[in-house]
Amino acid sequence: MKIIKYVFITLVMLLLVSSAFLFFYTRHLTPKYSGEADLPGLTQTAEVLFDSYGTPHIFAESDEDAFRALGYVHAQDRLWQMELMRRIAPGRLSELFGSDLVETDVFFRTLGIHEYSKSSVEALKKRGGKMLVLAEAYLQGVNQFQKDGPTPIECTMLGVEDEPFTLEDIYNITGYMSFSFANAFKTEPAVSAFAAMGYDYLKVFDLDTTRSERIKSYTTDSNHVAIANQVNEVFNKLPLAPFIGSNSWVIAPQKSSTGRVILCNDPHIGYSQPAVWYEAHLSSPGLNYVGYHVAGVPFAFLVHSEYVANGLTMFENDDVDFYREQVNEQNPDQYWAVDHWEAFDKRREVIKVKDSADVEIEVRLTRHGPVINEAIKGLAETEAPISVWWVYFKFPNYILDAAHEMAVAKNMEDMRKAAEKIHAPGLNLMYGDNDGNVAWWAVGKLVKRPSHVNSKLILDGASGADDPQGYYEFNENPQAVNPPWGYVYSANNQPVMNIEDSTVLYPGYYLPGNRAERIVKVLEAQEKFSKDDLKNLFLDSKSISAIEMQKSLMSLVEINALNEGERTALEQFNSWDGMHEEDTYGAAIYYTWVYFIYEIAMIDDLKERFGEKGSDIFKAFMSAHLMKRSIPTFISAADSPWWDDVATETTEGRPEMVTAAFKETVRYLSDRFGEDQENWKWTNVHTLEHPHPLGAVDMLKPLFNVGPFAITGSDMVVNNQGFPFSKDKLFNVSFGPSTRRIIDFSDINNSESILPTGQSGVPFSDHYDDQSEMYIKGGWRPVYLSRTKIEENATLLTLKPTN
């Protein structure tokens, strides 16, 4: 009996000790939102007021001290995210995650963003200036917290050793951002595969194919299959989600109920935990603005002050080309460069792999850019080299200068001059100010290509005939300044510009015009808009294009071929009003039907031409913007060769394929959600979970992931809650608004914002997920510039200089 008692007491003591350890350990990891902390390097004491959602409002006596403090508080909330972000572009993920990420690292090492970052840092140090001083101050704050603060639990679990953050890391992070904006990496290889099948297979997609019958596709089957598959895998394996799209609209005084400008913006980015943006307010003699920061980058890309506000969306221009190079048969170290043989430049890369041997690669470079053959699994080295030409590498990098200058801009001309400094990625810069101006500029160096070139195909690299011919001047980019209709907007739609009485369409990978059409329709529907009206527009879930497709699909389906359950489902679909709200029925049927129309129509043809690798091309295409843009043209093409099933001796047409796809739709939804069609209600099927990289481990998911939540909105509506068009992930929301912002110049302290989860990336912080429920419900929280307003409900952390 005494032994049992002893064992029991021992177990209780162990439990108490373990509980105490966990309590104090988690408290140790939690960010410090009050009290005092030492920050060497400060010239004077800085005060950080944290509001009720953990947003830091930094008050400092110098700009440099404000950025030191920013680096410190940014790191205490997001150090793990910073660590992850800085490793993507230089190909250092394998050091954390092992051999599964080697192919991703090889791809990025080959691409060479890290080499470009090195040269950008050298150039920055040579020119010096205020931006360099502020960037280094920020890094001092980050590195001081890394030295003195607790190690993030993720770094402890993965065995990450401390390594000071550098200017090169900052440029690598912005380089990864630019890469994730470049949709050509995902789309052009798949388009080239369709072109290789013949013009009739290509013309059904919504792209410029007017010259496709004349231009040759300079690829072999293995080229486009391997590239399409590998690039798709790179995106799928990244532990942080890429940038996707965005909405923004800015209302001029004549359309505003207050008579002042109102700016709205919600950049669409893949969901992740921690959330993408870190919100911070900086106040010092030369600064007073609220900015939204990417982990590890000192300068905000989204900002507002008492004078100006900006918003960003992806421009979706095509700033990447693939070239097939010609190798000298007598000397494989040379390639043909227009009129002579030229030696490949070469560099060696060593990739360190956790719990495995290092991986060494040799990267070849041409006049166009890096050769990607060695980075593409399944693309034999004996194939003709495929090189990548990217605008990002062709100009000095001033994106950090531009971001800083936007933050301190006092008027429209300041903002415009800052925008001119960005050469890549392509962005739509939305603008409003306290003087009543509204503007939109397409930002980035837009390429001039020869008239015969279809930039969506893999091009001839040897002759020089397909090379870019130059760039448009900034004033030739699409833009609108104070238009008479009283607003500017962007939803990643196709822009048009008139230059010297001719209409210019810029090649790109623009999203369908659905969201843009809906935004314009709403903004044109009434004379004046209040802030509440515009909040409602953020959550608008009406799909105009889906209703148009509804009519087309209903005219094609062979009703007599359907059983009773399928007819009931068809009636449900036919009564759908195009909304995507909680009690919506029919939407689940629409997206599933569209998916199976593509699968049934395309898979057999792709496999006939490319074997089992045809499935890889299909997956890559279904993940690209082009797929969504092509829905109406693909389904409306009555004579398309895609409609014939190559496995049968008969010739099928659209009605047979559309009907077969509908039957497969009902089977899929019944298997996944149950045969009771009441279970197909939109918020039963459409769900969001914010994934943390370590949440992929089932045991760790409850600690790190946030959600799941039932959510309204959908793909291709203004409330853009998108999901992959794939059988295993259909309706699992993977991207959407990374923040919603509404900046009201009738009272700048009347501005509001929301993040998808919370400010902090520390799982034990109260601010890890405290905005998630509000976000799902379309809620908002105030964003103040006034210290008086901030102090009403804030805690104070005092950062003190040390000798």
C-alpha positions in Angstrom: 0.0 0.0 0.0 2.9 2.4 0.9 4.5 1.6 -2.5 1.3 2.5 -4.3 1.1 5.7 -2.3 4.7 6.5 -3.0 4.3 5.9 -6.8 1.1 8.0 -6.8 2.8 10.9 -5.0 5.8 10.7 -7.3 3.6 10.8 -10.4 1.7 13.8 -9.0 5.0 15.6 -8.3 6.2 14.8 -11.8 3.0 16.1 -13.3 3.2 19.3 -11.2 6.8 19.9 -12.1 6.0 19.3 -15.8 3.1 21.6 -15.7 5.2 24.3 -14.0 7.9 23.9 -16.5 5.5 24.2 -19.4 3.9 27.2 -17.8 7.1 29.1 -17.3 8.5 27.9 -20.7 5.5 29.2 -22.6 5.6 32.4 -20.6 9.3 32.8 -21.5 8.5 32.5 -25.2 5.6 35.0 -25.1 6.5 38.4 -26.5 7.0 41.2 -24.0 4.2 43.8 -24.4 4.9 45.9 -21.3 7.7 46.8 -18.9 11.2 47.6 -19.9 13.9 46.0 -22.1 17.4 47.0 -23.0 18.2 47.7 -26.7 21.9 48.5 -27.3 22.4 51.0 -30.1 19.5 53.2 -29.2 20.5 56.9 -28.8 17.6 57.7 -26.6 14.7 55.8 -24.9 12.0 54.6 -27.3 8.4 53.8 -26.3 6.3 51.1 -27.8 2.6 51.2 -27.1 0.9 47.9 -28.0 -2.8 48.3 -28.7 -5.4 45.6 -27.7 -4.5 43.5 -30.8 -0.8 43.6 -30.2 0.0 46.2 -32.9 3.1 48.2 -31.9 3.0 52.0 -32.1 6.6 53.1 -31.8 7.5 56.6 -30.6 11.2 57.4 -30.9 13.4 60.5 -30.9 15.1 59.7 -34.2 14.2 57.8 -37.3 17.1 55.4 -36.7 15.9 54.6 -33.2 12.3 54.0 -34.6 13.7 51.4 -37.0 15.9 49.8 -34.3 12.7 49.4 -32.2 10.8 48.1 -35.2 13.4 45.4 -35.8 13.3 44.4 -32.1 9.5 44.1 -31.8 9.1 42.6 -35.3 11.6 39.8 -34.3 9.9 39.1 -30.9 6.7 38.4 -32.8 7.9 36.9 -36.1 11.5 35.7 -35.7 10.6 32.1 -36.9 8.8 33.6 -40.0 11.9 35.8 -40.7 14.1 32.7 -40.5 11.9 30.8 -43.0 11.5 33.7 -45.4 15.2 34.5 -45.7 16.0 30.8 -46.6 13.7 30.4 -49.7 15.5 32.5 -52.4 19.0 31.4 -51.5 18.0 27.7 -51.5 18.5 26.9 -47.8 15.3 25.2 -46.8 17.0 21.7 -46.9 19.1 22.8 -43.9 15.8 22.8 -41.9 13.6 20.3 -43.5 16.0 17.8 -45.1 16.0 16.0 -48.4 12.3 16.7 -49.2 13.2 20.3 -50.1 16.4 19.6 -52.1 14.7 20.0 -55.4 13.2 23.3 -54.3 16.6 24.5 -53.2 18.2 23.4 -56.4 15.6 25.4 -58.4 16.2 28.6 -56.4 20.0 28.2 -56.5 19.8 27.8 -60.2 17.6 30.8 -60.6 20.1 33.0 -58.8 18.1 35.4 -56.8 20.8 35.2 -54.1 23.5 36.3 -56.5 21.5 39.3 -57.6 21.0 40.1 -53.9 24.7 40.2 -53.3 25.2 42.7 -56.1 22.3 44.7 -54.9 23.9 45.0 -51.4 27.2 46.0 -52.9 25.5 48.8 -54.9 23.5 49.9 -51.9 26.7 50.2 -49.8 28.4 52.2 -52.5 25.6 54.8 -52.9 24.9 54.9 -49.1 22.1 57.3 -48.0 19.3 57.3 -45.5 17.7 54.0 -46.6 21.0 52.1 -45.8 21.2 53.7 -42.4 17.6 52.8 -41.6 17.9 49.2 -42.9 21.0 48.6 -40.8 19.2 50.1 -37.7 16.4 47.7 -38.3 18.8 44.7 -38.6 20.5 45.8 -35.3 17.1 45.5 -33.6 16.3 42.1 -35.1 19.8 40.7 -34.2 19.7 42.1 -30.7 16.4 40.3 -30.0 17.8 37.1 -31.6 20.7 37.4 -29.2 18.9 38.3 -26.0 15.4 37.0 -26.6 13.9 33.5 -26.4 14.5 31.1 -29.3 11.2 30.4 -31.2 9.8 27.0 -30.4 10.0 26.1 -34.1 13.7 26.8 -34.2 14.3 24.8 -31.1 12.3 21.8 -32.5 14.3 22.0 -35.8 17.7 22.7 -34.3 18.2 26.0 -36.0 21.3 27.8 -34.9 21.3 31.6 -34.5 22.7 33.4 -37.5 22.6 37.3 -37.7 20.3 38.8 -40.3 22.0 40.8 -43.0 21.1 43.2 -45.8 21.5 40.3 -48.2 18.6 38.5 -46.4 16.4 41.5 -46.9 17.0 41.5 -50.7 16.5 37.7 -50.8 13.1 38.1 -49.2 12.0 40.8 -51.7 13.4 38.6 -54.5 11.2 35.7 -53.4 8.2 38.1 -53.4 9.1 39.0 -57.0 9.4 35.4 -58.0 6.0 34.5 -56.5 4.4 37.3 -58.5 5.8 35.9 -61.8 3.1 33.7 -63.1 5.0 32.9 -66.3 7.0 30.4 -64.3 3.9 28.3 -63.8 2.0 29.0 -67.0 4.4 29.2 -70.0 5.6 25.6 -70.0 2.0 24.3 -69.9 1.0 26.6 -72.7 3.9 25.5 -74.8 2.8 21.9 -74.3 -0.6 22.8 -75.7 1.0 24.6 -78.6 3.0 21.5 -79.4 -0.2 19.6 -79.8 -1.4 22.0 -82.5 -3.0 25.4 -82.9 -6.6 24.0 -82.5 -5.7 22.8 -79.1 -4.3 26.1 -78.1 -6.8 28.6 -79.5 -9.6 27.6 -77.0 -7.8 29.3 -74.2 -8.2 33.0 -73.4 -4.8 34.3 -74.6 -3.5 36.1 -77.6 -3.0 33.3 -80.2 -3.4 35.4 -83.4 0.2 34.6 -84.4 0.3 31.0 -83.0 -0.1 29.4 -86.4 3.0 31.1 -87.7 5.4 30.9 -84.7 7.1 27.6 -84.0 7.2 26.1 -80.5 10.9 25.6 -79.8 10.4 22.7 -77.4 10.5 19.0 -77.3 7.9 17.0 -75.4 10.2 16.5 -72.5 10.9 20.2 -72.2 7.4 21.4 -71.4 6.3 18.3 -69.5 9.3 18.4 -67.1 9.3 22.2 -66.7 5.5 22.4 -66.1 5.7 19.6 -63.5 8.8 20.8 -61.7 7.7 24.5 -61.3 4.3 23.4 -60.0 6.1 21.2 -57.5 8.3 24.0 -56.4 5.2 26.1 -55.5 3.5 23.2 -53.8 6.5 22.4 -51.6 7.2 26.0 -50.4 6.5 26.3 -46.7 5.2 29.8 -47.2 2.4 30.5 -49.7 3.0 32.8 -52.7 1.3 36.1 -53.7 -1.9 35.5 -55.8 -3.8 38.6 -56.7 -5.7 41.5 -55.0 -8.5 44.0 -55.0 -8.3 47.7 -54.6 -10.5 50.7 -55.2 -10.1 54.4 -54.2 -13.1 56.7 -54.1 -12.6 60.3 -55.0 -14.2 63.1 -53.0 -17.1 63.5 -55.5 -18.1 59.8 -54.9 -17.6 59.9 -51.2 -20.4 60.7 -48.7 -17.9 62.7 -46.6 -16.4 64.6 -49.5 -13.0 63.1 -48.8 -10.9 60.2 -50.3 -11.4 56.7 -49.1 -8.8 54.0 -50.1 -9.7 50.3 -49.9 -7.2 47.4 -50.5 -7.1 43.6 -49.8 -4.0 42.0 -51.3 -4.6 38.3 -52.0 -1.9 36.0 -50.8 -1.8 32.3 -49.8 -3.0 31.8 -46.3 -0.3 30.8 -43.8 0.3 31.0 -40.1 1.9 33.4 -39.1 -0.1 35.8 -41.3 1.9 37.5 -44.0 1.8 41.1 -42.9 3.1 42.6 -39.6 1.4 45.9 -38.9 3.4 48.7 -37.1 3.1 52.4 -36.5 6.3 54.5 -36.6 6.4 58.0 -35.1 9.6 60.0 -35.0 10.8 63.5 -36.2 10.8 62.3 -39.8 8.1 59.6 -39.7 4.5 59.1 -38.8 2.8 56.3 -40.7 1.2 52.9 -40.3 2.9 50.2 -42.4 2.4 46.6 -43.3 5.7 44.7 -43.3 6.8 41.4 -44.8 8.9 39.3 -42.3 12.5 40.5 -42.3 12.0 43.6 -44.4 12.3 47.0 -42.7 10.2 49.0 -45.1 6.5 48.6 -45.4 4.9 48.0 -48.8 1.4 49.1 -47.7 1.3 52.4 -45.9 -0.8 55.3 -44.8 -0.1 58.6 -43.1 -2.1 61.8 -42.4 -1.0 62.9 -45.9 -1.2 59.8 -48.3 -2.2 56.2 -48.5 -1.3 53.4 -51.0 -2.6 50.0 -51.8 -1.1 47.3 -54.0 -2.4 44.6 -56.4 -0.5 42.3 -58.7 -0.2 43.7 -62.2 0.1 40.2 -63.7 2.3 41.3 -66.6 4.5 38.8 -68.3 8.1 39.7 -67.3 9.6 36.2 -67.8 10.6 34.4 -71.0 12.0 30.9 -71.6 14.6 30.4 -74.4 15.8 27.2 -76.1 19.5 27.7 -76.6 21.7 26.0 -79.3 24.8 24.2 -78.1 28.0 23.9 -80.1 28.3 20.2 -81.1 32.1 20.5 -81.2 32.3 22.2 -77.9 29.4 21.7 -75.4 30.7 24.5 -73.2 29.5 27.0 -75.9 26.1 28.2 -77.1 25.2 30.2 -80.2 24.6 33.9 -79.4 23.1 35.6 -82.6 26.3 35.5 -84.7 29.0 33.7 -82.7 29.7 30.9 -80.3 29.9 32.1 -76.7 31.1 30.3 -73.6 28.6 29.5 -70.9 29.3 31.3 -67.6 29.4 28.8 -64.8 29.2 28.8 -61.0 29.2 26.0 -58.4 26.6 25.8 -55.6 26.7 23.6 -52.5 23.4 22.9 -50.8 23.6 21.7 -47.2 21.0 19.1 -46.3 19.9 18.2 -42.8 20.9 14.7 -41.8 22.3 14.0 -45.3 25.3 14.7 -47.5 25.7 18.0 -49.2 24.4 18.4 -52.8 26.7 20.1 -55.3 25.4 21.5 -58.6 26.9 23.5 -61.5 24.8 26.3 -62.9 25.3 27.4 -66.5 24.4 30.9 -67.6 23.7 32.4 -71.0 23.1 35.9 -72.2 19.5 35.4 -71.4 19.9 34.0 -67.9 20.4 30.8 -66.0 20.0 27.4 -67.7 17.4 25.4 -65.8 17.9 21.9 -67.2 19.9 20.7 -64.2 17.2 22.1 -61.9 14.3 20.3 -63.6 13.7 16.7 -62.7 13.0 14.7 -65.9 14.7 17.2 -68.2 17.8 15.4 -69.5 21.0 17.3 -69.6 21.4 16.2 -73.2 18.3 18.2 -74.1 18.8 21.7 -75.6 19.4 24.1 -72.7 16.4 26.1 -71.6 17.4 29.5 -70.1 15.2 31.9 -68.2 15.1 35.6 -69.0 13.6 37.7 -66.2 13.2 41.5 -66.0 14.0 41.3 -62.3 17.7 40.6 -63.1 18.0 43.3 -65.8 18.0 46.5 -63.7 19.5 47.8 -60.4 17.3 47.0 -57.5 15.7 50.0 -55.9 12.6 48.4 -54.4 13.6 49.1 -50.8 14.3 52.8 -51.7 10.9 52.9 -53.3 9.1 51.4 -50.3 10.8 53.9 -47.9 10.0 56.8 -50.1 6.4 55.8 -50.3 6.1 55.7 -46.5 7.5 59.2 -46.1 5.6 60.7 -49.2 3.7 63.9 -48.6 1.9 64.2 -51.9 1.0 62.5 -55.2 4.2 63.5 -56.9 6.3 62.0 -54.1 4.4 58.7 -54.4 4.7 58.7 -58.2 8.5 59.3 -58.1 8.9 56.4 -55.7 6.8 54.1 -57.9 9.1 54.8 -60.9 12.0 53.2 -59.0 10.3 49.7 -59.0 11.3 47.6 -62.1 9.9 44.3 -60.9 7.6 42.8 -59.8 4.8 44.3 -61.8 2.3 46.0 -59.5 -0.8 48.2 -59.6 -0.1 51.0 -57.2 -3.3 52.5 -55.9 -3.2 56.0 -54.3 -5.3 58.5 -52.4 -4.4 61.6 -50.4 -5.6 64.3 -48.0 -5.7 66.8 -50.9 -8.4 64.8 -52.7 -6.3 63.1 -55.3 -6.8 59.5 -56.4 -4.6 57.6 -58.8 -3.6 54.2 -60.2 -0.2 53.4 -61.8 0.9 50.2 -63.3 4.4 49.9 -61.8 7.3 48.0 -63.3 9.4 47.8 -66.5 7.0 46.5 -69.2 8.7 44.7 -72.0 8.6 45.5 -75.7 8.8 42.3 -77.7 9.0 41.7 -81.5 5.5 41.6 -83.1 5.9 37.9 -84.1 6.6 36.7 -80.6 4.0 35.0 -78.4 5.7 35.4 -75.1 3.7 32.5 -73.6 5.7 30.0 -75.6 9.3 28.8 -75.2 11.2 30.9 -77.7 14.3 30.7 -80.0 17.3 31.8 -78.0 19.9 31.4 -80.7 19.0 33.8 -83.5 18.2 36.9 -81.4 15.0 37.4 -83.4 12.8 36.6 -80.3 14.8 38.8 -77.9 13.1 41.7 -76.0 13.5 45.0 -77.8 13.3 47.4 -74.9 10.9 48.7 -72.3 8.1 51.2 -72.1 8.7 54.5 -70.3 6.8 54.8 -67.0 4.4 57.4 -68.5 3.5 54.8 -71.1 2.4 52.3 -68.5 -1.4 51.9 -67.9 -2.5 54.5 -65.3 -5.3 56.8 -64.3 -5.0 60.1 -62.3 -8.1 61.8 -61.0 -10.4 60.3 -63.6 -13.8 62.2 -64.1 -15.8 59.1 -63.1 -14.6 59.5 -59.5 -12.7 56.3 -58.7 -9.8 54.1 -59.6 -9.8 50.3 -59.2 -7.8 47.2 -59.8 -8.6 43.5 -59.6 -5.7 41.9 -61.6 -7.7 42.4 -64.8 -6.3 43.1 -68.3 -5.3 46.8 -68.6 -5.5 48.8 -71.7 -3.4 51.9 -72.6 -3.7 54.3 -75.6 -0.3 55.4 -76.8 -0.1 57.7 -79.9 -3.7 56.8 -80.9 -3.0 53.0 -80.8 -4.3 50.6 -78.2 -1.6 48.6 -76.4 -2.4 45.3 -74.7 0.4 44.2 -72.4 1.1 40.4 -72.5 0.4 38.9 -69.1 -1.4 36.3 -67.0 -4.3 38.4 -65.9 -7.1 37.0 -63.9 -10.7 36.8 -65.2 -12.5 40.2 -65.3 -15.2 38.8 -62.9 -14.1 40.8 -59.8 -13.3 43.9 -61.8 -16.7 43.9 -63.5 -18.5 43.4 -60.2 -16.5 46.2 -58.5 -17.3 48.6 -61.4 -21.0 47.6 -61.4 -21.3 48.3 -57.7 -19.4 51.6 -57.8 -21.5 52.8 -60.8 -24.8 51.8 -59.1 -24.9 54.8 -56.7 -23.8 58.4 -56.6 -22.1 58.5 -53.2 -20.5 55.9 -51.0 -20.0 55.8 -47.2 -17.3 53.8 -45.4 -20.0 51.2 -44.5 -21.0 50.8 -48.2 -17.4 50.1 -49.1 -17.0 47.6 -46.3 -19.9 45.7 -47.8 -18.1 45.6 -51.1 -15.1 43.8 -49.6 -17.5 41.0 -48.7 -19.4 40.9 -51.9 -19.8 37.3 -53.1 -21.8 37.7 -56.3 -20.4 36.0 -59.4 -21.6 37.5 -62.7 -19.6 35.0 -64.8 -20.9 32.0 -62.9 -24.5 33.0 -63.7 -23.5 33.4 -67.4 -21.9 30.0 -67.4 -25.0 28.5 -65.6 -27.1 29.3 -68.6 -24.5 27.8 -71.0 -24.1 24.6 -69.0 -27.9 24.1 -68.6 -28.2 24.4 -72.4 -25.6 21.7 -72.9 -26.4 19.0 -70.3 -28.4 16.0 -71.6 -31.2 15.8 -69.0 -32.6 12.5 -70.3 -29.3 10.9 -69.4 -29.5 11.8 -65.7 -31.0 9.7 -62.9 -33.4 11.1 -60.3 -30.6 12.2 -57.9 -28.7 13.9 -60.6 -31.8 15.7 -61.8 -32.5 17.0 -58.3 -28.9 18.3 -58.2 -29.3 20.0 -61.6 -32.5 21.7 -60.3 -30.5 22.9 -57.3 -27.8 24.3 -59.6 -30.3 25.9 -61.9 -31.9 27.8 -59.0 -28.5 29.2 -57.8 -28.3 33.0 -57.8 -24.5 33.3 -58.1 -24.0 34.2 -54.4 -21.6 32.4 -52.1 -23.1 33.0 -48.7 -23.8 30.7 -45.7 -27.0 29.2 -47.0 -25.9 29.1 -50.7 -26.8 25.9 -52.6 -25.5 25.2 -56.1 -22.1 26.8 -55.9 -20.5 23.5 -54.9 -22.0 21.9 -58.0 -20.7 24.7 -60.3 -17.0 24.5 -59.3 -17.0 20.7 -59.2 -18.7 20.6 -62.6 -16.1 23.0 -64.1 -13.3 20.9 -62.7 -14.6 17.7 -64.2 -15.3 19.2 -67.6 -11.6 20.1 -67.8 -10.4 16.8 -66.5 -12.6 14.7 -68.7 -11.9 16.8 -71.8 -8.2 17.2 -71.4 -6.6 14.3 -69.6 -7.1 11.7 -72.3 -5.6 14.0 -75.0 -2.6 15.0 -72.8 -1.9 11.3 -71.9 -2.2 10.4 -75.6 0.5 12.9 -76.5 2.7 12.8 -73.4 2.0 9.5 -71.6 1.5 9.5 -67.9 3.3 12.8 -67.7 0.2 14.4 -69.3 -1.4 14.3 -65.8 1.5 16.5 -64.6 0.8 19.1 -67.3 -2.9 19.0 -66.4 -2.2 19.7 -62.7 0.2 22.6 -63.6 -2.4 24.1 -65.9 -5.2 23.8 -63.4 -3.2 25.7 -60.8 -2.5 28.6 -63.1 -4.5 31.9 -63.6 -5.0 31.0 -67.3 -7.3 28.1 -66.4 -9.7 30.4 -64.6 -9.5 33.0 -67.3 -10.2 30.4 -70.0 -13.5 28.9 -68.5 -15.9 30.7 -70.8 -13.8 30.3 -74.0 -12.9 26.7 -73.3 -16.5 25.6 -72.7 -18.0 27.7 -75.5 -15.7 26.3 -78.2 -18.1 23.9 -79.8 -15.6 22.5 -82.3 -12.6 22.1 -79.9 -10.6 18.9 -80.4 -10.5 18.6 -76.6 -14.1 17.3 -76.6 -13.3 14.0 -78.4 -12.4 11.1 -76.2 -9.4 9.6 -77.9 -10.0 6.2 -76.2 -13.2 5.6 -78.2 -13.8 5.0 -81.9 -16.7 7.4 -82.0 -16.4 11.2 -82.0 -17.8 12.8 -78.9 -19.0 16.4 -78.6 -19.6 18.9 -75.9 -23.0 17.7 -74.7 -21.6 14.2 -74.0 -18.6 15.5 -72.1 -20.5 18.1 -70.1 -23.1 15.5 -69.2 -20.4 13.0 -68.1 -18.8 15.7 -66.1 -22.1 16.5 -64.3 -22.6 12.8 -63.4 -19.1 12.7 -62.0 -19.8 15.9 -60.1 -22.8 14.4 -58.3 -20.8 11.2 -57.5 -17.9 13.3 -56.2 -20.0 15.5 -53.9 -22.0 12.5 -52.7 -18.8 10.6 -51.8 -17.1 13.5 -50.1 -20.0 15.3 -48.3 -22.8 12.7 -48.3 -25.7 11.9 -50.6 -28.1 14.3 -48.8 -27.7 17.4 -50.9 -28.5 19.5 -47.9 -24.9 18.8 -46.9 -23.7 20.6 -50.0 -24.5 24.0 -48.5 -21.6 26.3 -49.2 -20.3 26.8 -45.7 -20.4 23.0 -45.2 -18.0 22.5 -48.0 -16.0 25.7 -48.2 -13.6 25.9 -45.3 -10.3 27.7 -44.3 -7.5 26.5 -42.1 -4.4 28.7 -41.7 -1.4 26.2 -42.1 1.8 26.5 -40.2 4.8 24.6 -41.7 5.0 22.4 -38.6 1.2 21.9 -38.6 1.7 19.3 -41.4 2.5 16.9 -38.5 -0.9 15.8 -37.2 0.2 15.8 -33.6 1.4 19.5 -33.9 -1.6 20.8 -35.9 -3.6 21.9 -32.8 -0.7 23.9 -31.5 0.4 25.6 -34.7 -2.6 25.7 -37.2 -5.5 28.1 -36.8 -8.9 26.9 -37.8 -10.7 25.3 -39.6 -13.5 27.8 -40.2 -16.5 27.7 -42.5 -16.2 30.8 -44.7 -18.3 32.6 -47.3 -16.9 34.1 -50.5 -15.3 32.1 -53.2 -12.8 31.9 -56.0 -13.2 34.7 -58.6 -15.6 36.9 -56.5 -14.7 40.2 -54.8 -14.6 38.3 -51.4 -11.9 36.2 -53.0 -11.6 33.1 -50.9 -9.9 30.8 -53.4 -9.1 27.1 -53.5 -7.2 24.7 -55.7 -8.9 23.2 -58.7 -7.9 19.7 -57.8 -9.9 16.7 -56.7 -8.2 16.3 -53.3 -8.3 20.0 -52.3 -11.4 21.4 -54.0 -13.1 23.9 -51.6 -10.1 23.8 -49.1 -9.5 27.6 -49.1 -5.8 28.3 -49.7 -5.7 32.0 -50.5 -7.6 35.2 -49.9 -7.3 38.8 -48.4 -4.0 38.9 -46.5 -5.4 42.1 -44.9 -8.4 44.3 -45.4 -7.7 48.0 -45.1 -10.0 51.0 -45.4 -8.3 54.4 -45.1 -10.7 57.3 -44.5 -9.3 60.8 -45.1 -12.3 62.5 -43.5 -10.7 61.4 -40.3 -7.5 59.4 -40.6 -8.1 57.9 -37.1 -11.4 56.6 -38.5 -9.4 54.1 -40.6 -9.7 50.4 -40.0 -8.0 47.1 -40.8 -8.0 43.4 -40.1 -5.5 40.5 -40.4 -6.5 36.9 -41.1 -5.2 35.5 -37.8 -3.2 37.9 -35.6 -0.1 40.1 -35.2 2.1 37.5 -33.5 3.7 34.4 -34.8 4.3 33.0 -31.3 1.7 30.2 -30.6 1.6 31.2 -26.9 0.8 34.9 -27.5 -2.7 36.2 -27.0 -2.3 37.8 -30.4 -1.5 34.6 -32.3 -5.1 34.2 -33.5 -7.2 36.9 -31.8 -8.4 38.4 -35.1 -9.3 35.1 -36.8 -13.0 35.0 -35.8 -13.4 38.7 -36.6 -11.9 38.1 -40.0 -14.2 35.2 -40.9 -17.2 37.4 -39.9 -16.0 40.4 -41.9 -15.1 42.4 -38.9 -12.8 45.3 -38.5 -10.6 47.0 -35.9 -9.4 50.6 -35.6 -6.0 51.8 -36.8 -4.9 55.0 -35.0 -2.2 57.5 -35.8 -3.0 59.7 -32.8 -1.1 58.9 -29.6 -4.1 60.1 -27.6 -6.4 57.6 -29.2 -3.8 54.8 -28.9 -3.2 55.4 -25.2 -6.9 54.8 -24.4 -6.3 51.0 -24.5 -2.6 50.1 -24.7 0.3 48.7 -22.8 3.7 50.3 -22.7 7.1 48.7 -23.4 10.0 51.0 -22.8 13.2 50.3 -24.8 16.2 51.7 -23.1 19.7 52.4 -24.5 22.7 50.8 -22.8 26.2 52.1 -22.5 
